[in-house]
Amino acid sequence: MRNKIAALYVETNGGYFGLEGVDPWDIGRDARSYTGPYPVVAHPPCQRWGRFATGSTRKPGQYRIGEDGGCFAAALTAVRNYGGVLEHPKDSLAWDYFGIMPPSSMGWSRADSFGGWTCQVEQGHYGHFSRKPTWLYAVGIQPPSLRWGRSEQRLPAYAVERYGYEKARRIGVMAAVGGKDKTRIRNATPEAFRDILISIARSAILEAERAAA
């Protein structure tokens, strides 16, 4: 299929399943083994690259930075080899670790010697319940215009009622989410943002065709 892309490190039976032209790779398929040929949308695990990469405040040093079983490295290799886009939370330590320049200003900026682009965008613009600032890294594309800047702050009534307005605002909506499904809820990609990522990956196909013409 001409417009086919692969979606790597996605939730089983989640938002990338059942879409025409999208080949989803969940935990059962092990996206680290992906070897093309399609451009990718990659969502590598972020736990070992974020604010609590080495463990919670109660258990600091429990883990080591970057020890994610090679998931980010494989995702980065796939994007650089086949084109597409990778997403990670804002301030991901993986950018510095793998020599990617962090976003420098509003919009896209050059990221590395592989022809990569990077930017910061908030998923709140696309339907996420929180602002969820996100960094993107893309190769082989023409960077599209996205909804830049701060998205609307949404403080659900339960969080304000439980913590009070000031604390709810300070800890943020993401931290206020609890329960057994908290990780899935926090990590969920809104459909509108998913569709943006898919369109970015598909644009790599067009760029490759133009280069070959």
C-alpha positions in Angstrom: 0.0 0.0 0.0 1.4 3.3 -1.1 0.6 5.3 2.0 1.3 2.6 4.6 3.1 3.5 7.8 4.1 1.6 10.9 3.1 2.6 14.4 5.7 1.5 16.9 5.3 1.0 20.7 1.6 1.4 20.7 -1.1 0.1 23.1 -2.6 -3.3 22.2 -6.0 -2.7 20.6 -5.5 1.0 21.1 -6.0 4.0 18.8 -3.6 2.8 16.1 -5.4 -0.5 15.6 -8.0 -0.9 12.9 -6.8 2.1 10.8 -6.4 1.6 7.1 -2.7 1.8 6.0 -1.4 1.6 9.6 0.6 -1.4 10.7 0.6 -1.3 14.6 3.4 -2.8 16.6 2.4 -3.4 20.2 4.3 -5.1 23.0 3.6 -8.6 21.6 5.4 -7.7 18.3 8.4 -6.0 19.9 9.0 -2.9 17.9 12.7 -3.1 18.6 12.8 -5.6 15.8 11.2 -3.3 13.2 13.3 -3.2 10.0 11.1 -1.2 7.6 10.2 -0.6 4.9 7.5 1.9 6.0 7.9 5.3 7.6 7.0 5.2 11.3 5.2 6.9 14.1 7.1 5.9 17.2 6.0 6.2 20.9 8.9 4.6 22.8 8.5 4.2 26.5 9.5 7.3 28.4 9.9 6.2 32.1 13.7 6.0 32.1 14.1 9.3 30.3 11.8 11.6 32.3 11.6 13.5 35.6 11.7 10.3 37.6 14.1 8.4 35.4 16.0 7.0 38.4 13.0 6.4 40.6 10.4 8.2 42.6 11.2 10.7 45.3 10.8 8.0 47.9 13.1 5.6 46.0 15.8 7.7 44.2 18.5 5.7 42.5 16.2 2.7 42.0 16.8 2.8 38.2 19.5 4.1 35.9 18.8 6.7 33.2 18.1 5.3 29.8 17.9 1.7 30.6 14.7 1.0 28.6 15.8 -2.2 26.9 17.0 -0.3 23.9 13.5 0.9 22.9 14.3 4.6 22.3 17.5 3.7 20.4 15.6 1.4 18.1 12.8 3.9 17.6 15.3 6.6 16.7 17.1 4.3 14.3 13.8 3.5 12.6 12.9 7.2 12.2 16.3 7.9 10.8 16.4 4.9 8.4 12.8 5.0 7.1 11.5 8.5 7.9 8.6 9.5 10.1 8.2 11.0 13.6 9.0 10.1 17.2 7.3 11.6 20.3 8.4 11.9 23.9 7.6 14.2 26.8 9.0 17.7 27.0 12.6 17.8 28.5 13.2 14.1 27.6 16.7 13.2 28.6 17.0 11.1 25.5 17.4 14.2 23.3 20.8 15.1 25.0 21.8 11.5 25.3 21.4 10.8 21.6 22.8 14.1 20.4 19.5 15.7 19.4 19.2 19.5 19.8 16.2 20.4 21.9 13.5 22.7 20.4 14.9 26.2 20.5 11.8 28.3 19.8 8.3 28.3 18.6 7.9 26.0 15.7 10.3 23.5 14.1 14.1 23.7 14.3 16.9 21.6 13.0 17.9 18.8 15.3 21.0 16.9 14.1 23.2 15.9 11.3 20.7 13.3 10.1 18.4 15.9 8.7 16.1 15.7 11.7 13.6 18.3 12.8 12.3 18.9 16.3 9.6 20.9 18.0 7.5 21.3 21.1 3.8 21.1 21.0 1.1 20.7 23.6 -1.3 17.8 23.2 -3.9 19.9 25.0 -4.5 21.7 21.7 -5.6 18.3 20.2 -7.9 17.0 23.0 -5.7 15.7 25.8 -7.2 16.4 29.2 -4.0 18.1 30.3 -1.6 20.4 28.4 0.9 17.6 28.1 3.9 19.4 26.4 5.5 17.0 24.0 8.7 17.0 21.9 8.7 15.6 18.4 11.6 14.4 16.3 11.1 13.8 12.6 13.2 12.9 9.6 12.5 12.9 5.8 9.5 15.3 6.0 8.4 18.8 5.3 7.6 20.1 8.8 3.9 21.0 9.0 2.4 24.0 10.9 1.0 22.9 14.2 -0.9 24.6 17.0 1.9 26.4 18.8 2.0 27.9 22.3 0.2 27.1 25.5 -3.1 25.2 25.4 -6.0 25.8 27.7 -5.5 24.8 31.3 -8.2 22.3 32.3 -8.6 21.6 36.0 -11.3 18.9 36.5 -13.8 19.5 39.3 -12.7 16.4 41.2 -9.1 17.7 41.4 -10.1 21.1 42.6 -12.5 19.6 45.2 -9.9 17.2 46.5 -6.8 19.4 46.5 -8.1 23.0 46.3 -7.6 25.2 43.3 -4.0 26.3 44.1 -2.7 22.8 44.8 -4.5 21.4 41.8 -3.0 24.1 39.6 0.5 23.5 41.1 0.6 19.7 40.8 -1.1 19.7 37.4 -3.9 17.6 36.0 -1.6 14.7 35.1 -0.4 14.2 38.7 -4.0 14.4 39.9 -5.0 11.3 37.9 -5.1 8.2 40.1 -6.6 4.7 40.0 -5.6 1.5 38.3 -5.8 3.0 34.8 -3.8 6.2 35.6 -0.8 5.2 33.4 -3.0 4.4 30.4 -5.0 7.6 30.8 -1.9 9.8 31.1 -0.2 8.1 28.2 -3.2 8.1 25.9 -2.7 9.9 22.5 -5.8 12.0 21.5 -7.2 10.9 18.1 -6.6 14.4 16.6 -3.0 14.3 17.7 -2.6 10.7 16.5 -3.9 11.7 13.1 -1.3 14.6 12.9 1.5 12.2 13.7 0.2 9.7 11.0 0.1 12.6 8.5 3.7 13.6 9.3 4.9 10.0 8.8 3.0 9.7 5.5 4.6 13.0 4.3 7.9 11.1 4.4 6.6 8.9 1.6 5.9 12.0 -0.6 9.3 13.5 0.2 11.1 10.2 -0.8 9.1 10.1 -4.1 10.1 13.7 -4.9 13.7 13.0 -4.1 13.7 10.0 -6.4 11.9 11.8 -9.3 
